[in-house]
Amino acid sequence: MEETYTSVAREVVERLVVKRDKRLGHESIKPLLLVLGGSMRGPYGAGAIHALFDFGLGKVFETVVGISTGAAIGAYFLAGSEEQIRLGSSLYFEECTTSLFFNPWRWRKKVDIDWLIEGIKHGPKRLDVAAIQKNPTQFFVAAITRRGRQELIDAKTASPDILTAIRASMAVPGFYGQWVTVNGQQYCDGGFNDPFPLGNVIDRFHPTDILIIPNQSYDVAVGYRPSLSDAIAALMALPQLGALKAGEIFRRKMKFRKVMESLPSIKSARISVLWPPALGLHEASRNSTMLRSAYKQSRMTASKFLHGA
């Protein structure tokens, strides 16, 4: 049964409202927003964070953690304006549907993260990095080291800059195929071997309340079975990662499911998952109309949940 509308989920939103309105006891609430990966399922998360902004929750989180595509979503959210959120959301159904971003026939960088980041840095959809730096909310992104260890990188203090940290978190093995150097260490896609690092997040930040943006629908999360697309992804990652680490692609989604199943037993923080509607998006979706529609419908679904809490 879908877990979106449990009493605990509603309690988290109620406490976020207490924090937002600075009601009695708001100082003791330490909320964290965790935006998971999902590649081209990102419109789900983009719609959800737009609903959070609409609901006045743009400044209530003490920490935002983004993984892979969730790193970009979290960044535009922390830029702190509806215009920035709209710009970031539109990347999925505009730039990311072009052959400049994804071209399966390209020999190198079938997914050109460099081209996308360059547009985010200098193009018409420029990310307001100065606004993120001024925002008091902590911003961390997850990335994987060459040894296969996931680390949470402080994006605001990252060297050479925040956009390189986001690039590292999005550097999907094989399809992008390059390591990204941040703080003198090489990294790739943060969701590669641990797509749902809830334990690490709780241990690192000790939040009282966690709102999770999963970037996949509930039925996909619980119904996962190894697929041909997983096999292709593992083969693509093989030259960069080696056989043992590339094999993690088959295990990562089962890890996701196990963490999700453990949520009711976690007592150290209140946890809510803002599930999007099941609209058929997958990690390589490229239909612009479908992606735009998913963003809009996810925004509406999240908005209904937030206003009903």
C-alpha positions in Angstrom: 0.0 0.0 0.0 1.3 3.4 -0.9 2.9 5.2 2.1 2.4 8.8 1.1 -0.6 9.6 3.4 0.5 8.0 6.6 0.0 9.8 9.9 3.8 10.2 10.2 4.0 11.8 6.8 1.4 14.3 7.7 3.1 15.0 11.0 6.3 15.9 9.2 4.4 18.5 7.0 2.6 19.9 10.1 6.0 20.4 11.8 7.4 22.1 8.7 4.5 24.5 8.9 5.4 25.2 12.6 8.9 25.9 11.4 7.7 28.1 8.6 5.4 30.1 10.8 7.9 30.3 13.7 5.3 28.9 16.1 6.1 27.8 19.7 8.7 25.1 19.6 10.0 25.8 16.1 13.6 26.1 17.3 13.7 22.4 18.2 12.7 21.3 14.6 15.7 20.4 12.4 14.3 19.5 9.0 16.2 18.0 6.1 15.2 17.7 2.5 16.6 14.7 0.7 16.3 14.8 -3.1 17.2 11.4 -4.6 18.4 10.6 -8.1 16.4 9.3 -11.1 18.0 10.7 -14.3 15.2 11.7 -16.6 12.6 11.1 -14.0 13.8 14.4 -12.6 10.5 16.2 -13.5 8.9 14.3 -10.7 11.2 16.0 -8.2 11.2 19.3 -9.9 7.4 19.4 -9.6 7.5 18.4 -6.0 10.0 21.1 -5.0 8.0 23.7 -6.9 5.0 22.7 -4.7 7.2 23.1 -1.6 8.1 26.6 -2.7 4.5 27.4 -3.4 3.6 26.3 0.1 6.2 28.6 1.6 8.7 26.0 2.6 11.6 27.4 0.6 13.5 28.5 3.8 12.5 26.0 6.4 15.1 23.2 5.8 18.4 23.4 7.7 20.0 21.0 5.2 19.3 20.0 1.6 21.0 16.8 0.3 20.9 16.1 -3.5 21.9 12.9 -5.3 22.7 12.8 -9.0 19.8 14.6 -10.8 18.6 15.6 -7.3 21.7 17.7 -6.9 20.6 20.0 -9.6 17.0 20.1 -8.4 18.2 21.0 -4.9 20.4 23.7 -6.2 17.6 25.5 -8.1 15.4 25.2 -5.0 18.0 26.8 -2.8 18.4 29.7 -5.3 15.2 30.8 -3.7 12.9 32.2 -6.3 10.1 30.8 -8.4 11.9 31.9 -11.6 14.9 29.8 -10.7 12.8 26.8 -10.0 11.0 27.2 -13.3 14.3 27.5 -15.1 15.7 24.4 -13.5 12.6 22.4 -14.1 12.5 23.3 -17.8 15.9 21.8 -18.4 14.3 18.3 -18.3 11.8 18.9 -21.1 13.9 21.4 -23.2 17.8 21.0 -23.0 17.8 17.4 -21.8 15.6 16.2 -24.7 18.1 17.4 -27.3 20.9 15.4 -29.0 23.4 17.9 -27.6 22.7 16.4 -24.2 22.0 12.8 -25.0 23.2 11.1 -28.2 23.5 7.3 -28.1 25.6 7.3 -31.3 28.3 9.6 -29.8 31.5 7.8 -29.1 32.3 9.7 -26.0 29.9 11.4 -23.5 26.7 9.9 -24.7 25.2 12.0 -21.9 27.1 15.3 -22.1 27.0 16.6 -18.5 29.6 19.2 -19.4 27.4 20.8 -22.0 24.5 20.9 -19.5 26.6 22.4 -16.7 28.0 25.0 -19.0 24.5 26.1 -19.8 23.6 26.2 -16.1 26.7 28.3 -15.5 26.5 30.8 -18.4 23.3 30.2 -20.4 19.8 31.7 -20.2 18.9 29.2 -17.4 21.9 30.3 -15.3 21.8 29.0 -11.8 22.0 31.9 -9.2 25.0 30.6 -7.3 25.3 33.8 -5.3 21.8 33.3 -3.9 22.6 29.7 -2.9 25.7 30.9 -1.1 23.7 33.5 0.8 21.0 31.0 1.7 21.6 29.8 5.3 20.5 26.3 4.4 23.4 23.7 4.2 23.7 22.1 0.7 25.4 18.8 0.3 25.6 16.5 -2.8 26.4 12.8 -2.8 29.2 11.4 -5.1 31.2 8.2 -5.4 35.0 7.9 -5.1 37.1 5.8 -7.3 37.1 3.2 -4.5 33.4 3.0 -4.6 32.7 4.9 -1.4 29.9 7.4 -1.3 30.7 10.8 0.2 28.5 13.8 1.1 30.3 16.9 -0.3 29.6 20.3 1.1 28.7 22.0 -2.2 29.0 25.5 -0.9 32.6 25.1 0.1 33.6 22.7 -2.7 36.7 23.4 -4.8 36.8 24.6 -7.5 33.2 25.5 -7.2 29.6 24.5 -6.4 28.8 23.6 -10.1 31.7 21.2 -10.2 30.3 19.4 -7.1 26.9 19.1 -8.9 28.6 17.9 -12.0 30.4 15.2 -10.0 27.1 14.0 -8.4 25.6 13.7 -11.9 28.5 12.1 -13.7 26.8 8.9 -14.6 29.4 6.0 -15.2 29.8 4.9 -18.8 27.3 7.3 -20.4 29.3 10.3 -19.3 32.3 8.2 -18.6 34.6 10.6 -16.8 35.7 11.3 -13.3 35.2 14.8 -11.9 37.7 16.3 -9.5 36.3 18.0 -6.4 38.5 19.0 -3.4 41.4 17.2 -5.0 39.5 13.8 -5.3 37.9 12.1 -8.2 34.1 11.3 -8.2 31.3 10.0 -10.3 27.5 9.8 -10.0 26.3 9.9 -6.4 23.5 7.4 -6.8 25.5 4.7 -8.5 25.9 2.3 -5.6 23.8 3.8 -2.9 20.7 5.6 -4.3 19.1 6.0 -0.9 21.8 6.8 1.7 19.3 7.5 4.5 21.5 6.1 7.2 24.5 8.2 6.2 22.3 11.3 6.1 20.9 10.7 9.6 24.3 10.0 11.1 25.8 13.1 9.5 23.2 15.7 10.2 21.0 14.3 13.0 17.7 15.9 11.6 14.5 15.7 13.6 12.4 15.5 10.4 13.2 14.3 6.9 11.2 15.0 3.7 12.2 12.7 0.9 11.7 13.5 -2.8 12.2 10.0 -4.4 12.1 10.9 -8.2 10.2 7.7 -8.9 6.7 6.6 -8.2 5.8 4.1 -5.5 4.9 1.3 -7.8 8.3 1.5 -9.5 10.1 1.5 -6.2 8.4 -1.6 -4.9 8.1 -3.5 -8.1 11.7 -3.3 -9.3 13.1 -6.4 -11.1 16.5 -6.5 -12.9 16.0 -5.4 -16.5 17.7 -5.2 -19.9 18.3 -1.5 -19.3 20.2 -2.4 -16.1 22.4 -4.8 -18.1 23.1 -2.1 -20.7 24.0 0.4 -18.0 26.4 -2.1 -16.3 28.1 -2.8 -19.7 28.5 0.9 -20.3 30.1 1.4 -16.9 32.4 -1.6 -17.2 35.4 0.2 -18.8 35.3 3.0 -16.2 34.5 1.1 -13.1 35.6 -2.5 -13.6 33.4 -5.6 -13.3 32.8 -5.7 -9.5 31.8 -2.0 -9.2 29.7 -2.1 -12.5 27.8 -5.0 -11.0 26.5 -2.6 -8.3 24.0 -1.3 -10.9 22.0 -4.5 -10.3 22.1 -4.2 -6.6 21.4 -0.4 -6.1 17.7 -0.6 -6.8 17.2 -3.5 -4.4 19.1 -1.4 -1.8 16.6 1.4 -2.5 13.7 -1.0 -1.8 15.3 -2.3 1.4 15.8 1.2 2.8 12.2 2.1 1.9 10.9 -1.0 3.7 12.9 0.0 6.8 11.3 3.5 7.1 8.6 2.5 9.6 11.3 1.1 12.0 13.4 4.3 12.1 12.9 6.1 15.4 15.7 8.7 15.3 13.8 11.0 12.9 10.3 11.5 11.5 10.2 10.7 7.8 7.9 11.5 5.0 8.1 10.5 1.3 6.5 12.7 -1.2 5.7 10.2 -3.9 4.8 11.4 -7.4 2.0 10.0 -9.5 2.8 7.0 -11.7 3.1 8.6 -15.1 5.5 6.1 -16.9 8.7 8.1 -16.8 11.9 6.1 -16.9 15.6 7.0 -16.6 16.0 7.6 -20.3 12.6 9.4 -21.1 13.0 11.9 -23.9 9.5 12.8 -24.8 9.3 16.6 -24.1 5.5 16.6 -23.8 5.5 13.7 -21.4 8.2 15.2 -19.3 6.5 18.6 -19.1 3.2 16.9 -18.1 5.0 14.9 -15.4 6.4 18.0 -13.9 3.0 19.7 -13.8 1.2 16.7 -12.4 3.8 16.0 -9.8 3.5 19.7 -8.7 -0.2 19.4 -8.4 -0.1 16.0 -6.5 2.5 17.4 -4.0 0.5 20.6 -3.6 -2.7 18.7 -2.8 -0.8 16.6 -0.2 0.8 19.6 1.4 -2.5 21.6 1.7 -4.3 18.6 3.1 -1.9 18.1 5.9 
